[in-house]
Amino acid sequence: MENLNEKEVSGYPAVSGLAIASMVLGILSIITFYTLGFGILLGILSIIFAIVSKKRTGGRLSGMAIAGITCSICGIVLGAIFCAFVLIGLAISFNGGGCTQFHEWFNSIKKY
């Protein structure tokens, strides 16, 4: 009996488990971007898994690894924007100015 690999049987190339993990973590990084850093961490892990899967498959990225990289970049960007808004809000509220200082700052940048 012949020993056939998955590509020969199904007609499709075998997908790396790391590529699947990259895609799942990328999707989770988008879903959890508001958790102040956890979404960013998942996005970074997703990119690392995609790079490792590329090295293990001979320098070729599968569609799932590309989807993982794309989703993780979106999750990292959303997480960074959310963290920036939270830090700006905390800085304004702890500075004692509250909403008045925020409105003054917003009106000063609105002129440009």
MDTraj code that builds the backbone (N, CA, C; nanometers):
import mdtraj as md
import numpy as np

residues = "MET GLU ASN LEU ASN GLU LYS GLU VAL SER GLY TYR PRO ALA VAL SER GLY LEU ALA ILE ALA SER MET VAL LEU GLY ILE LEU SER ILE ILE THR PHE TYR THR LEU GLY PHE GLY ILE LEU LEU GLY ILE LEU SER ILE ILE PHE ALA ILE VAL SER LYS LYS ARG THR GLY GLY ARG LEU SER GLY MET ALA ILE ALA GLY ILE THR CYS SER ILE CYS GLY ILE VAL LEU GLY ALA ILE PHE CYS ALA PHE VAL LEU ILE GLY LEU ALA ILE SER PHE ASN GLY GLY GLY CYS THR GLN PHE HIS GLU TRP PHE ASN SER ILE LYS LYS TYR".split()
xyz = np.array([
    [0.0842, -0.1175, 0.0000],
    [0.0000, 0.0000, 0.0000],
    [0.0887, 0.1239, 0.0000],
    [0.0491, 0.2218, -0.0792],
    [0.1272, 0.3441, -0.0900],
    [0.1028, 0.4352, 0.0293],
    [0.2053, 0.5120, 0.0626],
    [0.1943, 0.6101, 0.1682],
    [0.1727, 0.7468, 0.1028],
    [0.0507, 0.7957, 0.1017],
    [0.0171, 0.9225, 0.0382],
    [0.0093, 1.0332, 0.1425],
    [0.0574, 1.1507, 0.1047],
    [0.0429, 1.2626, 0.1967],
    [-0.0904, 1.3320, 0.1702],
    [-0.1230, 1.4291, 0.2520],
    [-0.2545, 1.4920, 0.2451],
    [-0.2757, 1.5667, 0.1144],
    [-0.1717, 1.6263, 0.0589],
    [-0.1851, 1.7017, -0.0656],
    [-0.2223, 1.6088, -0.1804],
    [-0.1637, 1.4925, -0.1838],
    [-0.1929, 1.3992, -0.2919],
    [-0.3347, 1.3445, -0.2816],
    [-0.3862, 1.3315, -0.1623],
    [-0.5195, 1.2747, -0.1436],
    [-0.6276, 1.3785, -0.1707],
    [-0.6148, 1.4990, -0.1130],
    [-0.7220, 1.5973, -0.1231],
    [-0.7068, 1.6919, -0.2408],
    [-0.5879, 1.7076, -0.2933],
    [-0.5658, 1.8026, -0.3997],
    [-0.5306, 1.9417, -0.3499],
    [-0.5433, 1.9647, -0.2195],
    [-0.5101, 2.0932, -0.1597],
    [-0.3855, 2.0770, -0.0733],
    [-0.3049, 2.1837, -0.0640],
    [-0.1865, 2.1738, 0.0220],
    [-0.2253, 2.1653, 0.1689],
    [-0.1460, 2.0945, 0.2449],
    [-0.1709, 2.0829, 0.3882],
    [-0.1458, 2.2182, 0.4551],
    [-0.2298, 2.2522, 0.5519],
    [-0.2176, 2.3788, 0.6220],
    [-0.1461, 2.3549, 0.7540],
    [-0.0513, 2.4399, 0.7831],
    [0.0252, 2.4290, 0.9059],
    [-0.0625, 2.4631, 1.0265],
    [-0.0411, 2.3921, 1.1349],
    [-0.1121, 2.4227, 1.2586],
    [-0.0771, 2.5603, 1.3117],
    [0.0468, 2.6039, 1.2852],
    [0.0863, 2.7376, 1.3277],
    [0.0139, 2.8452, 1.2481],
    [-0.0147, 2.8185, 1.1209],
    [-0.0906, 2.9147, 1.0403],
    [-0.2331, 2.9270, 1.0924],
    [-0.2917, 2.8147, 1.1315],
    [-0.4264, 2.8184, 1.1892],
    [-0.4246, 2.8946, 1.3212],
    [-0.3237, 2.8684, 1.4040],
    [-0.3116, 2.9402, 1.5311],
    [-0.2921, 3.0895, 1.5075],
    [-0.2164, 3.1250, 1.4032],
    [-0.1952, 3.2649, 1.3697],
    [-0.3268, 3.3324, 1.3334],
    [-0.4088, 3.2652, 1.2543],
    [-0.5363, 3.3235, 1.2155],
    [-0.6299, 3.3384, 1.3357],
    [-0.6364, 3.2367, 1.4198],
    [-0.7240, 3.2425, 1.5373],
    [-0.6793, 3.3540, 1.6318],
    [-0.5495, 3.3647, 1.6567],
    [-0.5001, 3.4704, 1.7452],
    [-0.5198, 3.6083, 1.6844],
    [-0.5083, 3.6190, 1.5516],
    [-0.5337, 3.7464, 1.4854],
    [-0.6778, 3.7907, 1.5021],
    [-0.7706, 3.6964, 1.4864],
    [-0.9118, 3.7281, 1.5060],
    [-0.9388, 3.7659, 1.6513],
    [-0.8783, 3.6935, 1.7434],
    [-0.8947, 3.7261, 1.8861],
    [-0.8345, 3.8619, 1.9210],
    [-0.7278, 3.9008, 1.8516],
    [-0.6682, 4.0321, 1.8802],
    [-0.7622, 4.1445, 1.8389],
    [-0.8408, 4.1229, 1.7321],
    [-0.9402, 4.2236, 1.6941],
    [-1.0530, 4.2272, 1.7965],
    [-1.0971, 4.1102, 1.8393],
    [-1.2096, 4.1029, 1.9333],
    [-1.1719, 4.1632, 2.0687],
    [-1.0465, 4.1468, 2.1109],
    [-1.0054, 4.1900, 2.2456],
    [-0.9174, 4.3151, 2.2443],
    [-0.9325, 4.4004, 2.1427],
    [-0.8469, 4.5189, 2.1352],
    [-0.8695, 4.6142, 2.2513],
    [-0.9846, 4.6107, 2.3135],
    [-1.0206, 4.7049, 2.4200],
    [-0.9707, 4.6620, 2.5577],
    [-0.8930, 4.5568, 2.5675],
    [-0.8512, 4.5052, 2.6974],
    [-0.7171, 4.5606, 2.7447],
    [-0.6773, 4.6727, 2.6900],
    [-0.5561, 4.7445, 2.7309],
    [-0.4306, 4.6572, 2.7276],
    [-0.3974, 4.6096, 2.6131],
    [-0.2723, 4.5387, 2.5954],
    [-0.2856, 4.3922, 2.5604],
    [-0.3934, 4.3270, 2.6023],
    [-0.4075, 4.1841, 2.5752],
    [-0.4264, 4.1596, 2.4260],
    [-0.5049, 4.2428, 2.3588],
    [-0.5230, 4.2305, 2.2142],
    [-0.3945, 4.2545, 2.1387],
    [-0.3140, 4.3484, 2.1874],
    [-0.1848, 4.3758, 2.1246],
    [-0.0924, 4.2551, 2.1413],
    [-0.0924, 4.1961, 2.2601],
    [-0.0112, 4.0772, 2.2846],
    [-0.0525, 3.9614, 2.1936],
    [-0.1833, 3.9406, 2.1781],
    [-0.2308, 3.8348, 2.0887],
    [-0.1909, 3.8620, 1.9445],
    [-0.1950, 3.9881, 1.9045],
    [-0.1547, 4.0242, 1.7693],
    [-0.0077, 3.9968, 1.7438],
    [0.0758, 4.0280, 1.8409],
    [0.2196, 4.0024, 1.8276],
    [0.2461, 3.8518, 1.8197],
    [0.1779, 3.7747, 1.9048],
    [0.1935, 3.6286, 1.8987],
    [0.1465, 3.5728, 1.7648],
    [0.0408, 3.6298, 1.7113],
    [-0.0107, 3.5859, 1.5819],
    [0.0920, 3.6079, 1.4710],
    [0.1562, 3.7225, 1.4719],
    [0.2591, 3.7509, 1.3707],
    [0.3769, 3.6559, 1.3870],
    [0.4167, 3.6286, 1.5102],
    [0.5274, 3.5360, 1.5343],
    [0.4925, 3.3962, 1.4832],
    [0.3704, 3.3495, 1.5111],
    [0.3290, 3.2176, 1.4623],
    [0.3271, 3.2118, 1.3102],
    [0.2848, 3.3200, 1.2455],
    [0.2827, 3.3217, 1.0987],
    [0.4243, 3.3148, 1.0423],
    [0.5175, 3.3854, 1.1045],
    [0.6561, 3.3832, 1.0577],
    [0.7171, 3.2446, 1.0758],
    [0.6900, 3.1830, 1.1902],
    [0.7425, 3.0485, 1.2143],
    [0.6818, 2.9480, 1.1168],
    [0.5520, 2.9622, 1.0871],
    [0.4891, 2.8703, 0.9917],
    [0.5470, 2.8895, 0.8520],
    [0.5838, 3.0128, 0.8187],
    [0.6470, 3.0390, 0.6887],
    [0.7823, 2.9684, 0.6798],
    [0.8586, 2.9739, 0.7879],
    [0.9902, 2.9095, 0.7879],
    [0.9770, 2.7574, 0.7801],
    [0.8734, 2.7028, 0.8455],
    [0.8567, 2.5570, 0.8454],
    [0.8017, 2.5021, 0.7138],
    [0.7309, 2.5865, 0.6379],
    [0.6728, 2.5395, 0.5123],
    [0.7578, 2.5750, 0.3922],
    [0.8790, 2.6146, 0.4132],
    [0.9693, 2.6408, 0.3022],
    [0.9601, 2.7810, 0.2443],
    [0.9250, 2.8775, 0.3240],
    [0.9237, 3.0153, 0.2783],
    [0.7953, 3.0596, 0.2111],
    [0.6898, 2.9812, 0.2242],
    [0.5627, 3.0168, 0.1624],
    [0.4569, 3.0382, 0.2698],
    [0.3851, 3.1504, 0.2613],
    [0.2776, 3.1767, 0.3564],
    [0.1468, 3.1198, 0.3034],
    [0.0737, 3.0516, 0.3885],
    [-0.0576, 3.0025, 0.3487],
    [-0.1595, 3.1155, 0.3630],
    [-0.2773, 3.0929, 0.3108],
    [-0.3828, 3.1933, 0.3218],
    [-0.4209, 3.2220, 0.4651],
    [-0.4180, 3.1194, 0.5485],
    [-0.4529, 3.1392, 0.6892],
    [-0.3476, 3.2228, 0.7610],
    [-0.2214, 3.2041, 0.7263],
    [-0.1156, 3.2848, 0.7878],
    [-0.1274, 3.4303, 0.7440],
    [-0.1610, 3.4520, 0.6172],
    [-0.1802, 3.5891, 0.5685],
    [-0.2994, 3.6532, 0.6377],
    [-0.4074, 3.5766, 0.6548],
    [-0.5244, 3.6277, 0.7271],
    [-0.4890, 3.6588, 0.8722],
    [-0.4053, 3.5748, 0.9329],
    [-0.3623, 3.5999, 1.0704],
    [-0.2810, 3.7266, 1.0832],
    [-0.1912, 3.7496, 0.9872],
    [-0.1103, 3.8718, 0.9903],
    [-0.1987, 3.9943, 0.9709],
    [-0.2920, 3.9866, 0.8761],
    [-0.3805, 4.0999, 0.8496],
    [-0.4676, 4.1319, 0.9707],
    [-0.5277, 4.0299, 1.0289],
    [-0.6130, 4.0511, 1.1464],
    [-0.5322, 4.1022, 1.2649],
    [-0.4114, 4.0502, 1.2818],
    [-0.3312, 4.0932, 1.3965],
    [-0.2853, 4.2375, 1.3812],
    [-0.2556, 4.2804, 1.2587],
    [-0.2184, 4.4211, 1.2380],
    [-0.3372, 4.5106, 1.2726],
    [-0.4576, 4.4715, 1.2288],
    [-0.5773, 4.5489, 1.2637],
    [-0.5975, 4.5524, 1.4148],
    [-0.5805, 4.4380, 1.4817],
    [-0.5969, 4.4325, 1.6266],
    [-0.4937, 4.5157, 1.7007],
    [-0.3696, 4.5140, 1.6525],
    [-0.2642, 4.5934, 1.7164],
    [-0.2920, 4.7418, 1.6997],
    [-0.3322, 4.7839, 1.5799],
    [-0.3613, 4.9257, 1.5562],
    [-0.4806, 4.9708, 1.6398],
    [-0.5884, 4.8917, 1.6399],
    [-0.7046, 4.9274, 1.7216],
    [-0.6693, 4.9328, 1.8698],
    [-0.5896, 4.8369, 1.9163],
    [-0.5483, 4.8357, 2.0558],
    [-0.4626, 4.9554, 2.0928],
    [-0.3733, 4.9937, 2.0024],
    [-0.2875, 5.1096, 2.0292],
    [-0.3691, 5.2386, 2.0334],
    [-0.4643, 5.2522, 1.9418],
    [-0.5506, 5.3714, 1.9421],
    [-0.6344, 5.3754, 2.0691],
    [-0.6896, 5.2617, 2.1083],
    [-0.7706, 5.2568, 2.2301],
    [-0.6866, 5.2910, 2.3530],
    [-0.5666, 5.2350, 2.3614],
    [-0.4783, 5.2649, 2.4758],
    [-0.4422, 5.4133, 2.4794],
    [-0.4184, 5.4722, 2.3614],
    [-0.3855, 5.6143, 2.3571],
    [-0.5022, 5.6983, 2.4086],
    [-0.6254, 5.6650, 2.3674],
    [-0.7416, 5.7392, 2.4161],
    [-0.7591, 5.7236, 2.5671],
    [-0.7372, 5.6041, 2.6179],
    [-0.7508, 5.5825, 2.7618],
    [-0.6446, 5.6612, 2.8377],
    [-0.5211, 5.6573, 2.7895],
    [-0.4142, 5.7321, 2.8576],
    [-0.4374, 5.8818, 2.8521],
    [-0.4858, 5.9329, 2.7394],
    [-0.5162, 6.0761, 2.7302],
    [-0.6290, 6.1111, 2.8275],
    [-0.7316, 6.0259, 2.8313],
    [-0.8419, 6.0509, 2.9244],
    [-0.7982, 6.0481, 3.0700],
    [-0.7138, 5.9525, 3.1039],
    [-0.6637, 5.9455, 3.2417],
    [-0.5760, 6.0653, 3.2757],
    [-0.4922, 6.1053, 3.1822],
    [-0.4052, 6.2206, 3.2073],
    [-0.4870, 6.3467, 3.2286],
    [-0.5916, 6.3633, 3.1503],
    [-0.6752, 6.4822, 3.1650],
    [-0.7524, 6.4785, 3.2959],
    [-0.8069, 6.3625, 3.3305],
    [-0.8880, 6.3554, 3.4521],
    [-0.8038, 6.3663, 3.5784],
    [-0.6818, 6.3120, 3.5783],
    [-0.5976, 6.3213, 3.6976],
    [-0.5259, 6.4545, 3.7090],
    [-0.5262, 6.5299, 3.6015],
    [-0.4599, 6.6589, 3.6037],
    [-0.5445, 6.7640, 3.6746],
    [-0.6688, 6.7334, 3.7024],
    [-0.7541, 6.8263, 3.7753],
    [-0.8393, 6.9125, 3.6855],
    [-0.8113, 6.9140, 3.5556],
    [-0.8872, 6.9989, 3.4651],
    [-1.0203, 6.9400, 3.4251],
    [-1.0253, 6.8095, 3.4216],
    [-1.1496, 6.7435, 3.3832],
    [-1.1915, 6.7775, 3.2422],
    [-1.3192, 6.7905, 3.2222],
    [-1.3740, 6.8142, 3.0889],
    [-1.3395, 6.9519, 3.0353],
    [-1.3274, 7.0499, 3.1208],
    [-1.2967, 7.1850, 3.0745],
    [-1.1621, 7.1886, 3.0042],
    [-1.0627, 7.1253, 3.0636],
    [-0.9304, 7.1242, 3.0029],
    [-0.9317, 7.0454, 2.8714],
    [-1.0091, 6.9381, 2.8647],
    [-1.0190, 6.8616, 2.7420],
    [-1.0815, 6.9455, 2.6309],
    [-1.1868, 7.0186, 2.6628],
    [-1.2507, 7.1024, 2.5613],
    [-1.1571, 7.2123, 2.5136],
    [-1.0802, 7.2696, 2.6019],
    [-0.9821, 7.3710, 2.5610],
    [-0.8769, 7.3098, 2.4694],
    [-0.8288, 7.1926, 2.5046],
    [-0.7292, 7.1251, 2.4211],
    [-0.7884, 7.0902, 2.2847],
    [-0.9097, 7.0380, 2.2842],
    [-0.9744, 6.9989, 2.1580],
    [-0.9988, 7.1211, 2.0696],
    [-1.0412, 7.2334, 2.1294],
    [-1.0628, 7.3546, 2.0504],
    [-0.9325, 7.4114, 1.9976],
    [-0.8232, 7.3922, 2.0707],
    [-0.6941, 7.4435, 2.0223],
    [-0.6435, 7.3636, 1.9031],
    [-0.6684, 7.2336, 1.8999],
    [-0.6225, 7.1556, 1.7839],
    [-0.7216, 7.1640, 1.6688],
    [-0.8458, 7.2030, 1.6965],
    [-0.9471, 7.2145, 1.5924],
    [-0.9160, 7.3322, 1.5001],
    [-0.8405, 7.4298, 1.5480],
    [-0.8063, 7.5483, 1.4678],
    [-0.7156, 7.5111, 1.3509],
    [-0.6373, 7.4033, 1.3662],
    [-0.5437, 7.3643, 1.2613],
    [-0.6149, 7.2845, 1.1621],
])
top = md.Topology()
chain = top.add_chain()
for i, resn in enumerate(residues, 1):
    res = top.add_residue(resn, chain, resSeq=i)
    for name in ("N", "CA", "C"):
        top.add_atom(name, md.element.get_by_symbol(name[0]), res)
traj = md.Trajectory(xyz[None], top)
